[in-house]
Amino acid sequence: MLHNSFIFFEIQGQVNSMKHVDMIVKAPHFYTMQGEGVGYKDGVAMVVNGGKIEDFVPLDQIGDYQADEVLDMDHHAIFPGLIDAHMHTSYNILRGLAQDVNFWMMYGLQPFHNVVTRDEEEAGSKMAIIEAIKAGTTTLGDYDANMDGVCTFIDKIGARGNIAQNIRAAKRKVYKPGELYEFDDDMGEEDLKRNIELYDKWHKKGDGRIRILFGPQGADFASPELLLKCQKVAKERNTKLHVHVQQGDRETYQIVQRYGKRPTEFLKDLGYLDETLIAVHLTDCTDEEAQTIAKCGASMIVNPASIGIIDGIVCPSIAFQNAGGYCALGSDQAPGNNCHNIIHEMKNVALFNKIKFQNPEIMPAWKALRMATIEGARAIGVDDVVGSLEPGKQADFIAINLNVPSMQPVFTYPMRNIVPNLVYSARGSEVALSVVNGKVIMKDQKVLAVDEQELIADAAQYVEGIGQRAAKEFFEINGTNAQYMREDKL
């Protein structure tokens, strides 16, 4: 009979009990990220119940459990689901249109971004989210102006969202180099109101998978008064601020011209550098400024490929971490980075810092993996539920297929090479399974809740119209890519 979640069997006068659970995961390798390293386990199975990890059980004892679903991942390694802490998924509709240019935001992106509609942006977002999930991301840190549709889509596919609504008072237009932004305070207040509405509608919804943050675009895009209003609202709601901080010399110029100080000093004097702040990029920060931000309790998100392509800069994440700060990885946006793939970012953060410091021991693979999992979770404030595989946390995990050329051969002695192969060799297609809250959301490179080809076709229908509407300003600006078009180089 069924009693207290145990099934009892009486055999020849003896009573044996078998515990009933939702899921058992069997695999030869588990990387739990517990402790200070990667938390490697073998010879065990992972037990999942009620959407949470219940235990790791030796294989010779797993017969004590009966599960509704048994995942036999016999040639796989299990990792926590990856965290993409900073994304602009709506920009995905403009993939590849703003690389290889100086003054990226105004001369590269803005002519196209000025003309896209909400429907076009939402079509781009869906493709970006699918791309990220297929590459192992289970927590998506999206950040843009119209986030209700993104929350709806993330909820539908069963992923986890850490979502910020963009709050901006700077008028949307193409500014010339050296031109100060024009502020519209009413626009900024309306954005804050919409962020509050998004919080009220979506925070902790979707079985707790969706959390809402507050997203001032940057110190250069809002007045001090609006920045402080956003901080007050976030603290009252026990959530975080997701803010671009000193994201380039453009921002530094704007803040110095307005307030006579660099952005880090400005934000510190404003009382903004504390544990509520998630500081994105720090592109134009010195090591000392990055250390100041870390020591004040804020966290950081570094976007290696995006800033490498946009600015040719390696952001000071090493200095930030050395000062005791937590740092997550982000993919940013497709017109700069060109993809949403945190496996890609693990390699880039390791590679770029090795080159920057001319030291092959800087940022080893295991540290990059921690940035994509437990350290990233701590940075964005979700380590209470995800980031590592341990009893009591939500069952967010991925299975990496080891029977593919990019992961072979597999050594376990005298050293294990699975983590280096994942970070330096994998492409994303090695992800065979993604699970969130104990539910499979992607299997064999197919996101289960949607038709990927329909989403691709939906986005494709908008391309010609966007190009036609953007063309006049694109050629008038005559940026690098316009010149490349005239010279038959694209």
N, C-alpha and C positions, 0 to 999 in steps of 0.2 A: 504494500500500500504506500501512498505518497504522504510523507509527514515531515514538516520542517525542512523541505527541499532535499530530503534524503529518500532514496529508494531502498527498501529493506528486502532482502532475500533470505529465506530460511532453507538451508541445505543440510540435511542429516543432523538436525538439531542445533546447527550453528547459525548464528545471525551475522550476515555480512552487510555492510552499508556501502552504498555507492552514491556519491554526491552528484546532483544534477546541476549543470552549469550551461551557460549559453554557448561557449566556444572554447576549444582547445587548439593551440597553435604548436605544431611540432616542426622543428627545424634544427639543423646541425649547429647553427651559430646564432646567438643573440647578443646584440650590442645594446645594453640597457642605459648607458651613460650615467649610471650611478657612481658615486665617488668622484675622484679627481681625474679619472681617465675615461675609458670607454665602457667600463662595466661588462666585460666579456663573460658570457656564460655558454657552456655546452653541456650536453647530456641531460638537458631539461626540456620540459614543455611549459608553455605559458597558458595559464588558465584565466579566462575572461568571463565575467558575469555581471549583469546589470550595467553593461557599458564600460566597466572598469576592470583593470588588471587585478585579479584576486591573488595570484601566487605564481611562483615558478616551482614546478614539481619535478623531482627526478623521474626519468623516463620509466624506471622500473616500478614507480608508484602511480603512474597516470591511469592505470586500470581502476583506481579507486574513484574515478570520475566518469560520468556519462554526460556528453555534450550534445546540444542540438546541431552544432556545426563543428566539424574537425577539419582544420587546415593542415594538410600534410605537405609541407614545403621542404621536400627532402633534398633539394639542391639550391637552397636559398639561405641568405642571411637576413635576420630581422633587425630593423632599426626603428627608433622613434620616428614618427612622421616629421618631415622637414618643415621648417618655419621660414616663410618668405615675409619678412617683417615690414617691408616697405615696397608698395606697388602702386602704380597708376594704371590700372588695367584698361580704362577707357581709351587711353592713348594707343592701345594695340591696333585700333583701326588705322593708325598712321605709321605702322611698323616700317622701319627702313627709310623714312623720309627726312631724317635730320641728323644723320651721322656725318662725320668728316668735315664739320664746319666750325668756325669760330663764332662766338656770340650765339651759342646754340639756341637758347630759349627764344630770343627775339627774331633772329634771322633764319634759324633752322626750323624750329617747331611752330612758331606763332602764325605764319601765313596759313598753315593747314589747320591748326587748332582753332583759329578764329572762325572757321566756316563749318565745323562739324556740328551736327544736331545731336540731341539726346538719344534718339533712336540709333544713330550711327555709333555713338559712344557705347551704348549698352551692347550692341552687336560685337564691338571690339572687346569689351570686358568679358563676355562669355567665352570668346576664343582664348583670351589670356588665362582665364581661370582654368579652363580645360587643359591648356598647355602645361600650366604649373602643376596640376594634380598628376598628370601623366608622368611628370619628372620627379614625383615623390613629395611634393608640397601638400601638407594637410591643413596647415594654418596659414591663412592669407591675410596680410596686413594691407588691405586696399585703402586708398586715400584719394578722394576726388570730390567734385562738386555735387554730384547726383548719385547718392549711394543707396537709395531705397531699392532700386532694381538689382543692384549688386547683392544686397542682403537677401533679397528674394531668391536669387539664383543660387547663392551659396547655400541657403537653407534647403533648396530643392535637391541639390546634388549631395548634401550631407556633409560638406566640408566644415571647417572651423574658420570663423572670420574675426579679425581684430580690426574694426573698421573706423576710419576717421572721416568726417565731413570737412571739406576744405573751407576755410574761413579767410576771406580776402577782402580788403578795402581798396587795394590799388586797382584803378580802372583797367579793363582788359583792352589793350591795344599794343601795337608794336612801338616800343620805345627805342630811340637812338642811343648809342653809347654815350654815357655821361648825362643823359636826361633823367631828372628825378621823376619818380612815379607820382601820378595824381591820385589822391585819395577820395573815395566816396564813402563816408562813414555810414550812411544809410545802407549801402550794399553790404558792408561788413557786419552791421547789426542784423541784417536779414539772414546772412549766412549763419551767424551764431544761433539765431532763432531756429533755423532749419536743422542745425546740428543737435539742438536740444530736442526737437521733435523726433529726430532719428533715434536719439538715445531712448526717449520714452517709448517708442514703438518697438525697438529691436534689442535693447540691451538685455543680455542673458536669455534671449529667446532661442528657439531651435534647439530645445533640450540643453540650453546653456552654452551652445556652440558659438553664439555670436555675442561679441562684446563691442561696445561703442566707445570710442575715444573722441577727443576734441582736437580739431586740426587747423590752428592758425597756419597759413601757408609759410610764413616766415616773419622775422622781425622787420624786414623791409617792406612787407606787404600789408602791415596793419599798424595802427597807432598804438602807442604805449597803453592808452586807456582800453582799447579793445583787447590787447594782449592780456591785460590784467583781468578783464571781465571773463575771458576764456579760462584763465587759470582758476578764478574763483568758482566758476561753474563746474569745472572738472573736479576740483577738490571737494566740493559739496556732494558730488555724486560718486566719490571714491573711484574715479577712473583716471586716465592719464591724458596728457597732451602729446600729440604727435606733430612735431614741428621741424621744418627744414631750418637748420642752424648753420650760419656762416657757410652757406652752400656754394660760395664762389666769390671772386673778387667783385662781381657785380653787386652782391649783397653788402659786402664790406664797404664799397664805395657809397652806396645809398645811406648806410647807417652813419658813416663818418661825416658825410655831408650834412645830414639832418641833426646829429646829436654830438658830433665831435669826438666820437670814441668808436672802437671796433665792436663788432656784434657781441662777442663774448663778454667784454666789459659792460656793454650796454645791458645785456640780459642779466648779468650778475647784479648790477646796480638796481635793476628793476625788481629783483627778488624772484627771478624766473628759474634759476638753476637749482632745482631740488629734485627729489625722488618722483615728483609728478611728471617731469619732463622726459620724453624720449626724443633725443636730439638726432636728427637725420643728416648724414653726410659729413659735416665739419670740414668741407673741402678746403676752405681758405684758413683753417685754424693752424696756428703753430702748435708744436708739441706741447708747449707750456699752456696754451689756451685749452687744448684738449684735456690736459691733466687737470686744469682748473674745473672744467665741466664735470669730469669724473669724480673729483674729490667733493664736489657739492652734492653728489648723490644722484645726478641724472644718469640715464643710460644712453647708448648710442646705437644707431643702425648705419652700417657701412654698405655701400653699393659699389663693389669694385669695378665691374665691367662698365656700368653706366658712367661713372665719373672718369674712368680711364678713357672711354671713347669721347665723352663730351668735353672734358677738360685736360686730359693727359696727365692726371694727378693721382697719386696714391694717397688716400685720406689717412689721417693719423690714428688709425684704430689700434696699432701696437702701443703707442704712447697712452692712449685712453685705457687700454687693458692693464698696462703696467702700473697705472695709477689706481687700480682697483675697480675700474668700471666694467659693467657688463656690456657686451657688444654683440648685436645680432647682424645677420646678413639680409640684404634685400636685392631684388632684381630691378627695382625702379620702373622704367617704362620702355616700351619697344621702339620708339623713335630714337632713343639714345642707346640703350643696352642692346636692343634687338631681340631679346628673348626673356622668358620667365622660367628660369631653370636654376634652382639653388645648388644643384650638383655643379653646374657651371661656375657659380659664385664661390663655392668652396675652393675649387682649383684656382680661381683668379685671386682670391684674397691671399692664398699661400704663395702663388707664383709672383704676384706683383711686389709683395713685401720682401721676398727673397732677393728680387732684383734691386729694390730700393735700398736695402741694407747690405747688399752684396754678401749675403750670408745664407747658405742653404739650410741652416738649422732654424732660421726664423720661421714661425708659423708652420709647424709640422702638420701633417694631414689630420692627426687626431684632434688638434686644437681647432682646425677649420670645421671639423665635424661637430665639435661642441658648440661652435658659433651657430651652426644650422639647427641645433637641437636644444640642449639644456641651457647653454648660455644665452642663446637667442630667446628662449622662453622667459628667462629671468629678466632680460633687457626690456621685454614688452609687457611683463606683468602677467604671464599666463603659466608660470612654472608651478602654480598650485594644482594645475590639472594636466599639463602635458610637458614635453621636453625630455622626459626620461621614461623608461619602462620599469615601473616599480609598483608594488601593491598599493592600492588606493587611488592611483591616478587613472585618468580616462585612457581607454585602450585605443590610442592613436598610434598606428605603426605602419611600416611599409616592409615589403619583402623584396630583396634584391636577388635577381636570378644570377647565380654564379656560373651557370652553364652557357655562357656566351663568351665570344672572343675577348671582349674588353675586360672581363673579370677573371680570365684564365691566364696562367694556372693558379690554383689556390694553394698556398703554403700555410701550414699551421705551426711548423717547427723547422728551425729554431726561432723563427719569427712568423707572425701572422701578417699576410699581405692584403687582407680583404679591405681594410680601411684605406691604405694607400691606393689600392686599385679603384675604389669607389671615388675618391677625391680627385685623383690625377688621370684616370682612364675612362671612367663611366661617362655616358652621354645623357642619361635619363631614361632611355628605352629599356634599361635593365630593370626598371621598377615593374614588377609583375603584379603587385597587389598593394592597395592602399585601404586602410581601415581607419575609421573615425568613430569614436564612441562605441567601439565593438561591432560596427557595421561596415561591411565591405562596400566601398564607394567606387573603386576602380579595380578591374581585373583584366589581366592580359592586354594592358594598354587601351582599355575601353572604359570610359566613365559610364556607369551603369544607368544613371537617371536621365540621360539626354542622348540625342542623336547628333553626333559630332559633325557628320556631313551636312546636316540641315543648318547647323550653326555656321559652318564655313560658307555655305551658299548664301545665307542671310547677310553675312558681312560683305561678301563679294559684290552684292548688288549695289552697294553704296559707293564703290571705289571711283567710278567714272564721274559721278556728281561732285564728290569732294575735290577731285583734281580740277574739274572745270571751274569750280567756285574759287579755288585757291590760286589759280594760275596767274591772274593779273598781279596780285600782290607779290607772289613768289618771284616773278620776273622783274617787277619794279625794284624790289629790294636788291636783286642781283647778287645774292650770296654765293658761296662757293658752289653749292649744288646746281644753282641756275647756270653758272658758268660751265660746270661739267656737262650739263645738258647741251649747251650750245656747242661744246667741243667734242660731242659724241663720246663722252667718257662714262656715261651711265647707260 
